[in-house]
Amino acid sequence: MSDIILDLSEIKWRIENNSLADGLWYFQLIFAGHTQQHILDLLNFMKQKNG
């Protein structure tokens, strides 16, 4: 979960300190190869815990 938070924090920082376009570009760059898998892993973990 901390990887998801770190990714979102980086996106937030880029939007606030660079531009919305930079934040969205970075989100698109890291989502498919990194963040998406962490979210899927978290959802699977939650499903198993509540299972």
N, C-alpha and C positions, 0 to 999 in steps of 0.2 A: 504494500500500500504506500510505503514511503516513496517508491519510484514514481507512482502516479502523482503524488503531491509535489515532488521535485519537478516533474515535467510541467505540471500546471503552473507552478511558481515561476518557472523560466518563461513560459508563455505570457503570464501576467506581467512579469518584469519587462519583457520586450514590448508589450503593448504600451505600458506606462512610460517607458524610457526611450523607446525608439518610435514605433508607430503601430497602428492597428494592422497595417499590411505586413509588417515584419512579424508580429505575433501570430497572425494567421498563416503566414508562410512557414514559420517554425512549427506550428501545430501540424500542418499538413506533412511536413518533412518527417517528424518523429512519430506521428500517430500510427501509420500502417506498420512500421517496422519495430515499434517499441511499446508505446503506450497502450495500443489496442490489446496486445498480448497480456499486459499486466491487468487490464480491466477484465479480460476474459478469465484469467487465473483467479482474480478476486471473486468474480461471480460464481465460478465453479466451487471455490472454497466455501462461500456463503451457502450455496445450495447443499453441499455435503453436510455442513454444520446443522442446517435446519431440516435435513433430509428425510 
